[in-house]
Amino acid sequence: MATVSESTFSEAVPALADLSGSPDLTFFERCRKFLWLASGLFSAACFAVPAIGALAYSRTEGMSTSFLAAVVSGCLFGVASLLHFGPETA
């Protein structure tokens, strides 16, 4: 198995090379980014979990509630994205 030195890794993946320092985020910036990320992940999960259940078990009970939660969470994610709660560059 070949070993990779740290300098080779830093050259190959420049975006990950400067992760050693802690980011200078205030409490409110951390809360904003958490809300942005949590609303997006919750929305994705609310769409995916019922779809997997429908495909695996052919049951549709409770899908409307989950779909409503996904739409509301998706709207929150959209508002959070428009207000630039997320990262500046993706």
C-alpha positions in Angstrom: 0.0 0.0 0.0 1.4 3.4 -1.0 1.7 6.1 1.6 0.9 9.7 0.9 2.9 12.4 2.5 1.2 15.5 3.9 2.8 17.8 1.3 1.6 15.6 -1.6 -1.9 15.5 -0.1 -1.9 19.3 0.3 -0.9 19.7 -3.4 -3.5 17.2 -4.5 -6.4 18.6 -2.5 -5.7 22.4 -1.9 -9.2 23.0 -0.5 -8.6 20.6 2.4 -5.0 21.8 3.0 -6.0 24.7 5.2 -8.4 22.9 7.6 -5.9 22.8 10.5 -7.0 26.1 11.9 -10.3 26.7 13.5 -12.7 29.0 11.6 -13.4 32.4 13.2 -17.2 32.1 13.5 -19.3 33.9 16.1 -22.1 32.2 17.9 -24.7 33.8 15.7 -22.9 32.8 12.5 -22.8 29.2 13.7 -26.5 29.3 14.5 -27.3 30.7 11.0 -25.2 28.0 9.3 -26.8 25.3 11.5 -30.3 26.5 10.6 -29.4 26.6 6.9 -27.9 23.1 7.0 -30.5 21.5 9.3 -33.5 22.8 7.2 -32.0 21.5 4.0 -31.2 18.1 5.4 -34.6 17.8 7.1 -36.3 18.6 3.9 -34.4 16.0 2.0 -35.1 13.4 4.6 -38.8 14.2 4.6 -38.9 13.5 0.9 -36.6 10.5 0.9 -37.9 8.4 3.8 -41.6 8.1 2.6 -40.4 7.4 -0.9 -38.2 4.6 0.4 -41.1 3.3 2.5 -43.4 3.4 -0.5 -40.9 1.6 -2.7 -40.0 -1.0 -0.1 -43.3 -1.7 1.5 -45.9 -0.4 -1.0 -47.6 1.6 1.8 -48.6 5.2 1.6 -49.9 5.9 5.1 -48.4 9.1 6.5 -46.9 10.3 3.3 -49.1 13.4 3.2 -47.8 14.6 6.6 -44.2 14.0 5.7 -44.7 15.7 2.3 -46.2 18.8 4.1 -43.2 18.8 6.5 -40.8 18.6 3.6 -42.5 21.5 1.7 -42.4 23.7 4.8 -38.8 22.8 5.5 -37.9 23.4 1.9 -39.5 26.8 2.1 -37.5 27.6 5.2 -34.3 26.4 3.4 -35.1 28.7 0.5 -35.6 31.7 2.8 -32.4 30.8 4.7 -30.6 30.6 1.3 -32.0 33.9 0.1 -30.9 35.6 3.4 -27.4 34.1 2.9 -27.4 31.9 6.0 -25.4 29.3 4.3 -21.8 29.4 3.1 -20.7 32.1 0.7 -19.3 29.6 -1.9 -20.5 26.0 -2.3 
